Amino acid sequence: MIDFLAKGGVLMVPILFCSVLALGFIIEKLRYFRQARSDTERLKRDIALHLKHSRIKEAISVCKGHRGVIPQIFRVALENEAEAMGDLSGRKRMM
């Protein structure tokens, strides 16, 4: 490996540095997306069960218990609906 770098000259050092940096970014993104994944079918089922019985606060709690982007979107939509219905008293608007 050292021989290869030596034969490539000075330009091999920045190329090697950028390659290691790119590999680091790839690994970090893979870890992020793996953590952000959530069980959306179970989430939808649990939310639907609570909404069927008009329990918006419990549906919001279900969303808070899940990680990822989809539960956050559902949570914001449910909070907006609850606020429109007057179900969440004292909640500050996020604008």
BAKE-155437 format. One record per residue (C-alpha): chain; x, y, z; residue in one letter. Coordinates in steps of 0.05 Angstrom, whole numbers, plus 5000, padded with zeros to 4 digits. Layout:
<sites>
<unit: A; u: X; v: Y; w: Z; code: A>;
...
</sites>
This chain:
<sites>
<unit: A; u: 5000; v: 5000; w: 5000; code: M>;
<unit: A; u: 5056; v: 5047; w: 5018; code: I>;
<unit: A; u: 5091; v: 5030; w: 4952; code: D>;
<unit: A; u: 5027; v: 5046; w: 4914; code: F>;
<unit: A; u: 5021; v: 5114; w: 4949; code: L>;
<unit: A; u: 5095; v: 5128; w: 4936; code: A>;
<unit: A; u: 5087; v: 5113; w: 4861; code: K>;
<unit: A; u: 5025; v: 5157; w: 4856; code: G>;
<unit: A; u: 5062; v: 5216; w: 4884; code: G>;
<unit: A; u: 5035; v: 5275; w: 4923; code: V>;
<unit: A; u: 4965; v: 5272; w: 4892; code: L>;
<unit: A; u: 4951; v: 5204; w: 4924; code: M>;
<unit: A; u: 4949; v: 5234; w: 4994; code: V>;
<unit: A; u: 4888; v: 5279; w: 4982; code: P>;
<unit: A; u: 4854; v: 5224; w: 4943; code: I>;
<unit: A; u: 4864; v: 5175; w: 5001; code: L>;
<unit: A; u: 4840; v: 5228; w: 5051; code: F>;
<unit: A; u: 4777; v: 5242; w: 5010; code: C>;
<unit: A; u: 4763; v: 5168; w: 5002; code: S>;
<unit: A; u: 4766; v: 5156; w: 5077; code: V>;
<unit: A; u: 4723; v: 5217; w: 5089; code: L>;
<unit: A; u: 4671; v: 5193; w: 5038; code: A>;
<unit: A; u: 4670; v: 5125; w: 5071; code: L>;
<unit: A; u: 4657; v: 5158; w: 5138; code: G>;
<unit: A; u: 4598; v: 5197; w: 5109; code: F>;
<unit: A; u: 4569; v: 5133; w: 5078; code: I>;
<unit: A; u: 4573; v: 5095; w: 5143; code: I>;
<unit: A; u: 4542; v: 5153; w: 5182; code: E>;
<unit: A; u: 4484; v: 5158; w: 5134; code: K>;
<unit: A; u: 4471; v: 5083; w: 5135; code: L>;
<unit: A; u: 4469; v: 5086; w: 5212; code: R>;
<unit: A; u: 4422; v: 5146; w: 5210; code: Y>;
<unit: A; u: 4373; v: 5115; w: 5161; code: F>;
<unit: A; u: 4374; v: 5049; w: 5200; code: R>;
<unit: A; u: 4355; v: 5086; w: 5264; code: Q>;
<unit: A; u: 4302; v: 5128; w: 5229; code: A>;
<unit: A; u: 4265; v: 5067; w: 5204; code: R>;
<unit: A; u: 4201; v: 5052; w: 5240; code: S>;
<unit: A; u: 4145; v: 5001; w: 5237; code: D>;
<unit: A; u: 4094; v: 5042; w: 5199; code: T>;
<unit: A; u: 4042; v: 4987; w: 5194; code: E>;
<unit: A; u: 4039; v: 4979; w: 5269; code: R>;
<unit: A; u: 4040; v: 5054; w: 5278; code: L>;
<unit: A; u: 3980; v: 5063; w: 5230; code: K>;
<unit: A; u: 3943; v: 5007; w: 5264; code: R>;
<unit: A; u: 3954; v: 5035; w: 5334; code: D>;
<unit: A; u: 3935; v: 5106; w: 5313; code: I>;
<unit: A; u: 3872; v: 5081; w: 5277; code: A>;
<unit: A; u: 3851; v: 5043; w: 5339; code: L>;
<unit: A; u: 3855; v: 5106; w: 5382; code: H>;
<unit: A; u: 3822; v: 5151; w: 5330; code: L>;
<unit: A; u: 3765; v: 5101; w: 5322; code: K>;
<unit: A; u: 3748; v: 5115; w: 5395; code: H>;
<unit: A; u: 3762; v: 5190; w: 5389; code: S>;
<unit: A; u: 3825; v: 5187; w: 5433; code: R>;
<unit: A; u: 3870; v: 5238; w: 5399; code: I>;
<unit: A; u: 3915; v: 5248; w: 5459; code: K>;
<unit: A; u: 3930; v: 5174; w: 5462; code: E>;
<unit: A; u: 3944; v: 5173; w: 5387; code: A>;
<unit: A; u: 3993; v: 5230; w: 5397; code: I>;
<unit: A; u: 4027; v: 5190; w: 5452; code: S>;
<unit: A; u: 4034; v: 5131; w: 5405; code: V>;
<unit: A; u: 4069; v: 5176; w: 5355; code: C>;
<unit: A; u: 4116; v: 5202; w: 5409; code: K>;
<unit: A; u: 4135; v: 5131; w: 5425; code: G>;
<unit: A; u: 4160; v: 5116; w: 5355; code: H>;
<unit: A; u: 4223; v: 5142; w: 5322; code: R>;
<unit: A; u: 4229; v: 5168; w: 5252; code: G>;
<unit: A; u: 4199; v: 5219; w: 5205; code: V>;
<unit: A; u: 4131; v: 5187; w: 5193; code: I>;
<unit: A; u: 4111; v: 5186; w: 5267; code: P>;
<unit: A; u: 4132; v: 5260; w: 5272; code: Q>;
<unit: A; u: 4088; v: 5278; w: 5213; code: I>;
<unit: A; u: 4029; v: 5240; w: 5242; code: F>;
<unit: A; u: 4040; v: 5273; w: 5310; code: R>;
<unit: A; u: 4039; v: 5343; w: 5282; code: V>;
<unit: A; u: 3977; v: 5328; w: 5241; code: A>;
<unit: A; u: 3942; v: 5300; w: 5302; code: L>;
<unit: A; u: 3963; v: 5358; w: 5346; code: E>;
<unit: A; u: 3936; v: 5407; w: 5294; code: N>;
<unit: A; u: 3870; v: 5369; w: 5290; code: E>;
<unit: A; u: 3865; v: 5366; w: 5366; code: A>;
<unit: A; u: 3879; v: 5441; w: 5370; code: E>;
<unit: A; u: 3825; v: 5454; w: 5318; code: A>;
<unit: A; u: 3776; v: 5413; w: 5359; code: M>;
<unit: A; u: 3798; v: 5447; w: 5424; code: G>;
<unit: A; u: 3822; v: 5381; w: 5453; code: D>;
<unit: A; u: 3892; v: 5405; w: 5473; code: L>;
<unit: A; u: 3883; v: 5465; w: 5518; code: S>;
<unit: A; u: 3943; v: 5508; w: 5532; code: G>;
<unit: A; u: 3985; v: 5481; w: 5474; code: R>;
<unit: A; u: 4029; v: 5535; w: 5444; code: K>;
<unit: A; u: 4026; v: 5544; w: 5369; code: R>;
<unit: A; u: 4091; v: 5526; w: 5333; code: M>;
<unit: A; u: 4097; v: 5580; w: 5280; code: M>;
</sites>
